[in-house]
Amino acid sequence: MLTSRKFASILLALSALVLMSSAALAADPGLVYPPTSEVSDQKAGSVLIYNFYSSGATSGNSENTRINITNTSSSNPALVHLFFVANSCSIADSYICLTENQTASFLTSDVDPGVSGYIVAIAVDDNGCPYAHNFLIGDEYVKLSSGHAANLGAEALSALYAGSMPGCDNTSTVANVVFNGVFGGYNQVPRVLALSNIPSRADGNDTLVVINRIAGNLATGAATLGTLFGLLYDDAENVLSFSVNGGCQLRNSLSNTFPRTAPRFETFIPAGRSGWAKVYSQSAIGILGAMINLNANAGAQANAFNGGHNLHKLTLNSGDTYTIPVFPPSC
C-alpha cells in the first residue's frame, strides 16, 4: 500500500534527481553535492543566511560587515532577494542580480548603516517568486568596535523542487518558503545548536554568542526566539542548566550575567579550563547562530586565539516558514 509518507518520499527522490541533473550543467568533475543534504555553510543552495551583520551609524571603519555572494552556475543567472532582519525584528530589503559565474561584495555600512541583525538571501524568478537555483554560496567578514572579528560562511539551504516554486506566479503577492525537507520546500533548519568549545573568561577570552530565529513574515517582521533553554558543560562533564530570552536575534558575551547559572559562569569554567553548551527552545522552532571569540593576548600567548564560526547543528526542526513579499526584481 502506498502511504502518504511513502508517496512524499518518492516525490522528494524524483525532485532530487531533477535537481542533480540540472546541477550537472556546471560541468564540474566529481559527484554533485546532493540538494537533499541539510543546511550547511559548506554547500550551495537557493537560500543563504548570513548569521550576523553590523556597521557603525556614521563610520564603518571600526564596525562593519562585508557580505560576499557568488553564483556558481556557468549557465544560469541568479536573481536574489535580500532581506536585512534587524535585531529589533524590522525588515529592509533589496535585490542583487548576478550573471553566470559572477561574485559580488558590498559593505553593510553602504546599504544598512547603524543596524545589527542577520541577512536572508533567497533566489527568485522574474516575478519575484522563490526559484530553485541551488548554486548560491557566500560568506561574510564582520568586525566590531569591541574588537571581535570573524569570517563566517553563509548557511545554505537547497530548494527541493525544480524551477519556480509551485503555486507562485505573476498574480501572487506573497510566497511561503517552508523549511520542511520535502518536495516543494527547502532543507530543514536546526532545532538544537551547540557551542563546541567555550574558553575561560579568566584567560582573557570574551566569547560573543549570536542566535537567530529562522521564521516569520519578511514583509512585516520576523519571528522571535522567546525563551531558550540551555545546558552548559565543563570539561569534567559537570552540567548546569540556564534560560535566556531573545527577540529575532540574541546577541551577548558569555559572562557571570549571561547566561545566569548557579554557580556563575566564571566560577564554573575557571582559568585554564574550557566547556561547551547546547541551546534550544522547548517549543519546536528553528534557529541558527555563530560565536566569535576575542582575546587581547592573542599576539603574546600561545593558547590565546581570536576568531569565530557558525554554531554546530545537533538536531533538525521541520516546518519553519518565511513568508516573503512577491514583486519583480528591480535589476
LOKEKOL-514552 format. One record per residue (C-alpha): residue number from 1; residue in one letter; z, x, y. Coordinates in steps of 0.25 Angstrom, whole numbers. Layout:
N
<pt lumfi="NUM" minu="A" z="Z" x="X" y="Y"/>
...
//
This chain:
331
<pt lumfi="1" minu="M" z="0" x="0" y="0"/>
<pt lumfi="2" minu="L" z="-4" x="5" y="14"/>
<pt lumfi="3" minu="T" z="8" x="4" y="22"/>
<pt lumfi="4" minu="S" z="8" x="5" y="37"/>
<pt lumfi="5" minu="R" z="15" x="19" y="37"/>
<pt lumfi="6" minu="K" z="4" x="24" y="27"/>
<pt lumfi="7" minu="F" z="-7" x="18" y="36"/>
<pt lumfi="8" minu="A" z="-1" x="25" y="48"/>
<pt lumfi="9" minu="S" z="-1" x="38" y="41"/>
<pt lumfi="10" minu="I" z="-15" x="36" y="37"/>
<pt lumfi="11" minu="L" z="-19" x="33" y="51"/>
<pt lumfi="12" minu="L" z="-12" x="46" y="56"/>
<pt lumfi="13" minu="A" z="-18" x="55" y="46"/>
<pt lumfi="14" minu="L" z="-32" x="49" y="49"/>
<pt lumfi="15" minu="S" z="-29" x="51" y="64"/>
<pt lumfi="16" minu="A" z="-24" x="66" y="61"/>
<pt lumfi="17" minu="L" z="-38" x="69" y="54"/>
<pt lumfi="18" minu="V" z="-46" x="63" y="66"/>
<pt lumfi="19" minu="L" z="-37" x="71" y="76"/>
<pt lumfi="20" minu="M" z="-38" x="84" y="68"/>
<pt lumfi="21" minu="S" z="-53" x="82" y="67"/>
<pt lumfi="22" minu="S" z="-54" x="81" y="82"/>
<pt lumfi="23" minu="A" z="-45" x="93" y="84"/>
<pt lumfi="24" minu="A" z="-54" x="102" y="75"/>
<pt lumfi="25" minu="L" z="-64" x="101" y="87"/>
<pt lumfi="26" minu="A" z="-56" x="112" y="93"/>
<pt lumfi="27" minu="A" z="-63" x="121" y="83"/>
<pt lumfi="28" minu="D" z="-51" x="130" y="81"/>
<pt lumfi="29" minu="P" z="-48" x="137" y="68"/>
<pt lumfi="30" minu="G" z="-37" x="132" y="58"/>
<pt lumfi="31" minu="L" z="-32" x="118" y="55"/>
<pt lumfi="32" minu="V" z="-30" x="108" y="66"/>
<pt lumfi="33" minu="Y" z="-16" x="106" y="71"/>
<pt lumfi="34" minu="P" z="-12" x="92" y="65"/>
<pt lumfi="35" minu="P" z="-11" x="82" y="76"/>
<pt lumfi="36" minu="T" z="0" x="75" y="68"/>
<pt lumfi="37" minu="S" z="9" x="87" y="69"/>
<pt lumfi="38" minu="E" z="21" x="83" y="78"/>
<pt lumfi="39" minu="V" z="24" x="87" y="93"/>
<pt lumfi="40" minu="S" z="24" x="102" y="95"/>
<pt lumfi="41" minu="D" z="22" x="112" y="107"/>
<pt lumfi="42" minu="Q" z="12" x="119" y="97"/>
<pt lumfi="43" minu="K" z="1" x="109" y="95"/>
<pt lumfi="44" minu="A" z="-9" x="102" y="103"/>
<pt lumfi="45" minu="G" z="-8" x="87" y="106"/>
<pt lumfi="46" minu="S" z="-12" x="75" y="114"/>
<pt lumfi="47" minu="V" z="1" x="74" y="121"/>
<pt lumfi="48" minu="L" z="9" x="86" y="127"/>
<pt lumfi="49" minu="I" z="23" x="86" y="132"/>
<pt lumfi="50" minu="Y" z="28" x="97" y="141"/>
<pt lumfi="51" minu="N" z="43" x="97" y="139"/>
<pt lumfi="52" minu="F" z="47" x="101" y="153"/>
<pt lumfi="53" minu="Y" z="42" x="104" y="167"/>
<pt lumfi="54" minu="S" z="48" x="106" y="181"/>
<pt lumfi="55" minu="S" z="44" x="112" y="194"/>
<pt lumfi="56" minu="G" z="50" x="115" y="208"/>
<pt lumfi="57" minu="A" z="48" x="104" y="218"/>
<pt lumfi="58" minu="T" z="44" x="114" y="229"/>
<pt lumfi="59" minu="S" z="40" x="126" y="221"/>
<pt lumfi="60" minu="G" z="36" x="129" y="207"/>
<pt lumfi="61" minu="N" z="40" x="144" y="208"/>
<pt lumfi="62" minu="S" z="53" x="143" y="201"/>
<pt lumfi="63" minu="E" z="52" x="130" y="193"/>
<pt lumfi="64" minu="N" z="38" x="126" y="187"/>
<pt lumfi="65" minu="T" z="31" x="122" y="175"/>
<pt lumfi="66" minu="R" z="16" x="126" y="171"/>
<pt lumfi="67" minu="I" z="10" x="116" y="162"/>
<pt lumfi="68" minu="N" z="-1" x="120" y="153"/>
<pt lumfi="69" minu="I" z="-10" x="111" y="145"/>
<pt lumfi="70" minu="T" z="-22" x="114" y="136"/>
<pt lumfi="71" minu="N" z="-34" x="106" y="130"/>
<pt lumfi="72" minu="T" z="-37" x="114" y="117"/>
<pt lumfi="73" minu="S" z="-49" x="105" y="113"/>
<pt lumfi="74" minu="S" z="-62" x="112" y="115"/>
<pt lumfi="75" minu="S" z="-70" x="99" y="114"/>
<pt lumfi="76" minu="N" z="-62" x="88" y="122"/>
<pt lumfi="77" minu="P" z="-56" x="88" y="136"/>
<pt lumfi="78" minu="A" z="-41" x="83" y="138"/>
<pt lumfi="79" minu="L" z="-36" x="72" y="148"/>
<pt lumfi="80" minu="V" z="-21" x="74" y="149"/>
<pt lumfi="81" minu="H" z="-12" x="64" y="156"/>
<pt lumfi="82" minu="L" z="1" x="72" y="161"/>
<pt lumfi="83" minu="F" z="14" x="65" y="163"/>
<pt lumfi="84" minu="F" z="25" x="72" y="170"/>
<pt lumfi="85" minu="V" z="38" x="66" y="166"/>
<pt lumfi="86" minu="A" z="49" x="69" y="175"/>
<pt lumfi="87" minu="N" z="64" x="70" y="170"/>
<pt lumfi="88" minu="S" z="66" x="58" y="179"/>
<pt lumfi="89" minu="C" z="56" x="51" y="170"/>
<pt lumfi="90" minu="S" z="46" x="49" y="181"/>
<pt lumfi="91" minu="I" z="31" x="51" y="177"/>
<pt lumfi="92" minu="A" z="20" x="58" y="184"/>
<pt lumfi="93" minu="D" z="6" x="60" y="178"/>
<pt lumfi="94" minu="S" z="-7" x="67" y="180"/>
<pt lumfi="95" minu="Y" z="-19" x="71" y="172"/>
<pt lumfi="96" minu="I" z="-25" x="84" y="167"/>
<pt lumfi="97" minu="C" z="-39" x="85" y="161"/>
<pt lumfi="98" minu="L" z="-43" x="97" y="152"/>
<pt lumfi="99" minu="T" z="-56" x="101" y="147"/>
<pt lumfi="100" minu="E" z="-59" x="107" y="133"/>
<pt lumfi="101" minu="N" z="-50" x="119" y="131"/>
<pt lumfi="102" minu="Q" z="-44" x="118" y="145"/>
<pt lumfi="103" minu="T" z="-30" x="122" y="148"/>
<pt lumfi="104" minu="A" z="-23" x="119" y="161"/>
<pt lumfi="105" minu="S" z="-10" x="122" y="168"/>
<pt lumfi="106" minu="F" z="-2" x="116" y="180"/>
<pt lumfi="107" minu="L" z="11" x="118" y="187"/>
<pt lumfi="108" minu="T" z="21" x="106" y="187"/>
<pt lumfi="109" minu="S" z="24" x="110" y="202"/>
<pt lumfi="110" minu="D" z="10" x="107" y="205"/>
<pt lumfi="111" minu="V" z="10" x="93" y="199"/>
<pt lumfi="112" minu="D" z="24" x="88" y="198"/>
<pt lumfi="113" minu="P" z="33" x="97" y="206"/>
<pt lumfi="114" minu="G" z="48" x="96" y="206"/>
<pt lumfi="115" minu="V" z="49" x="88" y="193"/>
<pt lumfi="116" minu="S" z="54" x="91" y="180"/>
<pt lumfi="117" minu="G" z="51" x="84" y="167"/>
<pt lumfi="118" minu="Y" z="41" x="85" y="156"/>
<pt lumfi="119" minu="I" z="26" x="82" y="154"/>
<pt lumfi="120" minu="V" z="17" x="74" y="145"/>
<pt lumfi="121" minu="A" z="2" x="77" y="143"/>
<pt lumfi="122" minu="I" z="-6" x="66" y="136"/>
<pt lumfi="123" minu="A" z="-21" x="67" y="132"/>
<pt lumfi="124" minu="V" z="-28" x="55" y="137"/>
<pt lumfi="125" minu="D" z="-43" x="50" y="137"/>
<pt lumfi="126" minu="D" z="-52" x="46" y="149"/>
<pt lumfi="127" minu="N" z="-44" x="33" y="151"/>
<pt lumfi="128" minu="G" z="-30" x="39" y="150"/>
<pt lumfi="129" minu="C" z="-27" x="35" y="136"/>
<pt lumfi="130" minu="P" z="-20" x="44" y="127"/>
<pt lumfi="131" minu="Y" z="-30" x="53" y="119"/>
<pt lumfi="132" minu="A" z="-29" x="61" y="107"/>
<pt lumfi="133" minu="H" z="-32" x="75" y="111"/>
<pt lumfi="134" minu="N" z="-24" x="84" y="103"/>
<pt lumfi="135" minu="F" z="-28" x="97" y="110"/>
<pt lumfi="136" minu="L" z="-18" x="98" y="121"/>
<pt lumfi="137" minu="I" z="-8" x="109" y="121"/>
<pt lumfi="138" minu="G" z="1" x="114" y="133"/>
<pt lumfi="139" minu="D" z="13" x="122" y="137"/>
<pt lumfi="140" minu="E" z="22" x="124" y="150"/>
<pt lumfi="141" minu="Y" z="29" x="135" y="157"/>
<pt lumfi="142" minu="V" z="41" x="130" y="164"/>
<pt lumfi="143" minu="K" z="51" x="137" y="173"/>
<pt lumfi="144" minu="L" z="63" x="132" y="180"/>
<pt lumfi="145" minu="S" z="71" x="137" y="192"/>
<pt lumfi="146" minu="S" z="83" x="139" y="183"/>
<pt lumfi="147" minu="G" z="75" x="150" y="176"/>
<pt lumfi="148" minu="H" z="71" x="142" y="164"/>
<pt lumfi="149" minu="A" z="57" x="145" y="159"/>
<pt lumfi="150" minu="A" z="49" x="142" y="147"/>
<pt lumfi="151" minu="N" z="35" x="140" y="141"/>
<pt lumfi="152" minu="L" z="35" x="126" y="133"/>
<pt lumfi="153" minu="G" z="24" x="121" y="125"/>
<pt lumfi="154" minu="A" z="19" x="107" y="127"/>
<pt lumfi="155" minu="E" z="23" x="97" y="116"/>
<pt lumfi="156" minu="A" z="10" x="92" y="110"/>
<pt lumfi="157" minu="L" z="9" x="78" y="103"/>
<pt lumfi="158" minu="S" z="-4" x="74" y="96"/>
<pt lumfi="159" minu="A" z="-11" x="61" y="96"/>
<pt lumfi="160" minu="L" z="-13" x="55" y="83"/>
<pt lumfi="161" minu="Y" z="-26" x="47" y="85"/>
<pt lumfi="162" minu="A" z="-40" x="51" y="90"/>
<pt lumfi="163" minu="G" z="-46" x="48" y="104"/>
<pt lumfi="164" minu="S" z="-39" x="39" y="114"/>
<pt lumfi="165" minu="M" z="-26" x="32" y="110"/>
<pt lumfi="166" minu="P" z="-29" x="19" y="102"/>
<pt lumfi="167" minu="G" z="-27" x="7" y="111"/>
<pt lumfi="168" minu="C" z="-28" x="14" y="124"/>
<pt lumfi="169" minu="D" z="-41" x="13" y="133"/>
<pt lumfi="170" minu="N" z="-46" x="11" y="147"/>
<pt lumfi="171" minu="T" z="-39" x="-2" y="148"/>
<pt lumfi="172" minu="S" z="-25" x="4" y="145"/>
<pt lumfi="173" minu="T" z="-15" x="7" y="156"/>
<pt lumfi="174" minu="V" z="-4" x="13" y="146"/>
<pt lumfi="175" minu="A" z="-4" x="20" y="133"/>
<pt lumfi="176" minu="N" z="7" x="24" y="123"/>
<pt lumfi="177" minu="V" z="8" x="38" y="118"/>
<pt lumfi="178" minu="V" z="16" x="36" y="105"/>
<pt lumfi="179" minu="F" z="22" x="48" y="98"/>
<pt lumfi="180" minu="N" z="23" x="41" y="85"/>
<pt lumfi="181" minu="G" z="16" x="51" y="75"/>
<pt lumfi="182" minu="V" z="6" x="41" y="70"/>
<pt lumfi="183" minu="F" z="-9" x="37" y="73"/>
<pt lumfi="184" minu="G" z="-11" x="32" y="87"/>
<pt lumfi="185" minu="G" z="1" x="40" y="92"/>
<pt lumfi="186" minu="Y" z="5" x="54" y="94"/>
<pt lumfi="187" minu="N" z="15" x="64" y="87"/>
<pt lumfi="188" minu="Q" z="29" x="61" y="87"/>
<pt lumfi="189" minu="V" z="39" x="67" y="97"/>
<pt lumfi="190" minu="P" z="53" x="73" y="93"/>
<pt lumfi="191" minu="R" z="66" x="66" y="92"/>
<pt lumfi="192" minu="V" z="75" x="77" y="89"/>
<pt lumfi="193" minu="L" z="74" x="91" y="97"/>
<pt lumfi="194" minu="A" z="80" x="104" y="94"/>
<pt lumfi="195" minu="L" z="85" x="116" y="103"/>
<pt lumfi="196" minu="S" z="83" x="127" y="93"/>
<pt lumfi="197" minu="N" z="91" x="137" y="100"/>
<pt lumfi="198" minu="I" z="101" x="136" y="111"/>
<pt lumfi="199" minu="P" z="107" x="149" y="116"/>
<pt lumfi="200" minu="S" z="121" x="150" y="122"/>
<pt lumfi="201" minu="R" z="122" x="147" y="137"/>
<pt lumfi="202" minu="A" z="133" x="158" y="137"/>
<pt lumfi="203" minu="D" z="122" x="169" y="135"/>
<pt lumfi="204" minu="G" z="115" x="165" y="148"/>
<pt lumfi="205" minu="N" z="106" x="154" y="142"/>
<pt lumfi="206" minu="D" z="102" x="141" y="149"/>
<pt lumfi="207" minu="T" z="94" x="132" y="140"/>
<pt lumfi="208" minu="L" z="87" x="121" y="147"/>
<pt lumfi="209" minu="V" z="84" x="109" y="138"/>
<pt lumfi="210" minu="V" z="73" x="98" y="141"/>
<pt lumfi="211" minu="I" z="71" x="86" y="132"/>
<pt lumfi="212" minu="N" z="61" x="75" y="135"/>
<pt lumfi="213" minu="R" z="60" x="60" y="131"/>
<pt lumfi="214" minu="I" z="45" x="58" y="125"/>
<pt lumfi="215" minu="A" z="43" x="44" y="128"/>
<pt lumfi="216" minu="G" z="41" x="34" y="140"/>
<pt lumfi="217" minu="N" z="31" x="28" y="150"/>
<pt lumfi="218" minu="L" z="24" x="39" y="157"/>
<pt lumfi="219" minu="A" z="19" x="29" y="167"/>
<pt lumfi="220" minu="T" z="33" x="25" y="172"/>
<pt lumfi="221" minu="G" z="43" x="34" y="166"/>
<pt lumfi="222" minu="A" z="46" x="42" y="153"/>
<pt lumfi="223" minu="A" z="57" x="38" y="143"/>
<pt lumfi="224" minu="T" z="71" x="45" y="144"/>
<pt lumfi="225" minu="L" z="79" x="52" y="134"/>
<pt lumfi="226" minu="G" z="92" x="45" y="135"/>
<pt lumfi="227" minu="T" z="104" x="51" y="127"/>
<pt lumfi="228" minu="L" z="100" x="63" y="118"/>
<pt lumfi="229" minu="F" z="109" x="67" y="106"/>
<pt lumfi="230" minu="G" z="110" x="82" y="102"/>
<pt lumfi="231" minu="L" z="117" x="91" y="93"/>
<pt lumfi="232" minu="L" z="120" x="106" y="97"/>
<pt lumfi="233" minu="Y" z="122" x="116" y="86"/>
<pt lumfi="234" minu="D" z="127" x="130" y="88"/>
<pt lumfi="235" minu="D" z="123" x="142" y="79"/>
<pt lumfi="236" minu="A" z="134" x="140" y="69"/>
<pt lumfi="237" minu="E" z="129" x="125" y="66"/>
<pt lumfi="238" minu="N" z="140" x="118" y="74"/>
<pt lumfi="239" minu="V" z="135" x="106" y="81"/>
<pt lumfi="240" minu="L" z="139" x="97" y="93"/>
<pt lumfi="241" minu="S" z="132" x="84" y="98"/>
<pt lumfi="242" minu="F" z="129" x="80" y="112"/>
<pt lumfi="243" minu="S" z="121" x="70" y="120"/>
<pt lumfi="244" minu="V" z="113" x="71" y="133"/>
<pt lumfi="245" minu="N" z="105" x="61" y="142"/>
<pt lumfi="246" minu="G" z="91" x="63" y="147"/>
<pt lumfi="247" minu="G" z="80" x="56" y="155"/>
<pt lumfi="248" minu="C" z="66" x="58" y="152"/>
<pt lumfi="249" minu="Q" z="69" x="73" y="151"/>
<pt lumfi="250" minu="L" z="83" x="80" y="148"/>
<pt lumfi="251" minu="R" z="84" x="94" y="155"/>
<pt lumfi="252" minu="N" z="96" x="102" y="155"/>
<pt lumfi="253" minu="S" z="102" x="116" y="151"/>
<pt lumfi="254" minu="L" z="112" x="117" y="140"/>
<pt lumfi="255" minu="S" z="126" x="120" y="145"/>
<pt lumfi="256" minu="N" z="140" x="115" y="144"/>
<pt lumfi="257" minu="T" z="136" x="102" y="151"/>
<pt lumfi="258" minu="F" z="123" x="99" y="144"/>
<pt lumfi="259" minu="P" z="124" x="95" y="133"/>
<pt lumfi="260" minu="R" z="139" x="91" y="133"/>
<pt lumfi="261" minu="T" z="145" x="96" y="120"/>
<pt lumfi="262" minu="A" z="159" x="98" y="115"/>
<pt lumfi="263" minu="P" z="161" x="110" y="115"/>
<pt lumfi="264" minu="R" z="152" x="113" y="126"/>
<pt lumfi="265" minu="F" z="138" x="120" y="124"/>
<pt lumfi="266" minu="E" z="142" x="133" y="129"/>
<pt lumfi="267" minu="T" z="154" x="133" y="120"/>
<pt lumfi="268" minu="F" z="146" x="128" y="108"/>
<pt lumfi="269" minu="I" z="135" x="139" y="110"/>
<pt lumfi="270" minu="P" z="143" x="151" y="115"/>
<pt lumfi="271" minu="A" z="137" x="165" y="119"/>
<pt lumfi="272" minu="G" z="129" x="172" y="108"/>
<pt lumfi="273" minu="R" z="127" x="159" y="101"/>
<pt lumfi="274" minu="S" z="116" x="148" y="100"/>
<pt lumfi="275" minu="G" z="113" x="134" y="95"/>
<pt lumfi="276" minu="W" z="103" x="123" y="94"/>
<pt lumfi="277" minu="A" z="103" x="108" y="97"/>
<pt lumfi="278" minu="K" z="95" x="95" y="93"/>
<pt lumfi="279" minu="V" z="94" x="83" y="102"/>
<pt lumfi="280" minu="Y" z="88" x="69" y="100"/>
<pt lumfi="281" minu="S" z="91" x="54" y="104"/>
<pt lumfi="282" minu="Q" z="98" x="44" y="96"/>
<pt lumfi="283" minu="S" z="86" x="35" y="100"/>
<pt lumfi="284" minu="A" z="73" x="38" y="94"/>
<pt lumfi="285" minu="I" z="66" x="46" y="105"/>
<pt lumfi="286" minu="G" z="56" x="57" y="106"/>
<pt lumfi="287" minu="I" z="60" x="70" y="114"/>
<pt lumfi="288" minu="L" z="54" x="84" y="117"/>
<pt lumfi="289" minu="G" z="60" x="95" y="125"/>
<pt lumfi="290" minu="A" z="62" x="110" y="127"/>
<pt lumfi="291" minu="M" z="73" x="121" y="130"/>
<pt lumfi="292" minu="I" z="72" x="132" y="140"/>
<pt lumfi="293" minu="N" z="82" x="144" y="140"/>
<pt lumfi="294" minu="L" z="85" x="153" y="152"/>
<pt lumfi="295" minu="N" z="93" x="166" y="150"/>
<pt lumfi="296" minu="A" z="95" x="174" y="163"/>
<pt lumfi="297" minu="N" z="98" x="186" y="153"/>
<pt lumfi="298" minu="A" z="84" x="186" y="146"/>
<pt lumfi="299" minu="G" z="80" x="199" y="152"/>
<pt lumfi="300" minu="A" z="93" x="206" y="149"/>
<pt lumfi="301" minu="Q" z="98" x="201" y="136"/>
<pt lumfi="302" minu="A" z="91" x="202" y="122"/>
<pt lumfi="303" minu="N" z="95" x="188" y="118"/>
<pt lumfi="304" minu="A" z="92" x="181" y="131"/>
<pt lumfi="305" minu="F" z="79" x="173" y="132"/>
<pt lumfi="306" minu="N" z="72" x="163" y="141"/>
<pt lumfi="307" minu="G" z="62" x="152" y="137"/>
<pt lumfi="308" minu="G" z="61" x="139" y="130"/>
<pt lumfi="309" minu="H" z="54" x="130" y="120"/>
<pt lumfi="310" minu="N" z="52" x="115" y="117"/>
<pt lumfi="311" minu="L" z="63" x="109" y="108"/>
<pt lumfi="312" minu="H" z="61" x="108" y="93"/>
<pt lumfi="313" minu="K" z="58" x="95" y="87"/>
<pt lumfi="314" minu="L" z="66" x="91" y="75"/>
<pt lumfi="315" minu="T" z="63" x="76" y="73"/>
<pt lumfi="316" minu="L" z="52" x="67" y="78"/>
<pt lumfi="317" minu="N" z="52" x="53" y="84"/>
<pt lumfi="318" minu="S" z="41" x="42" y="83"/>
<pt lumfi="319" minu="G" z="36" x="33" y="93"/>
<pt lumfi="320" minu="D" z="39" x="39" y="107"/>
<pt lumfi="321" minu="T" z="29" x="34" y="117"/>
<pt lumfi="322" minu="Y" z="24" x="38" y="130"/>
<pt lumfi="323" minu="T" z="17" x="27" y="138"/>
<pt lumfi="324" minu="I" z="7" x="33" y="147"/>
<pt lumfi="325" minu="P" z="-2" x="26" y="158"/>
<pt lumfi="326" minu="V" z="-17" x="26" y="155"/>
<pt lumfi="327" minu="F" z="-27" x="29" y="166"/>
<pt lumfi="328" minu="P" z="-39" x="38" y="167"/>
<pt lumfi="329" minu="P" z="-37" x="53" y="169"/>
<pt lumfi="330" minu="S" z="-40" x="58" y="184"/>
<pt lumfi="331" minu="C" z="-47" x="71" y="179"/>
//
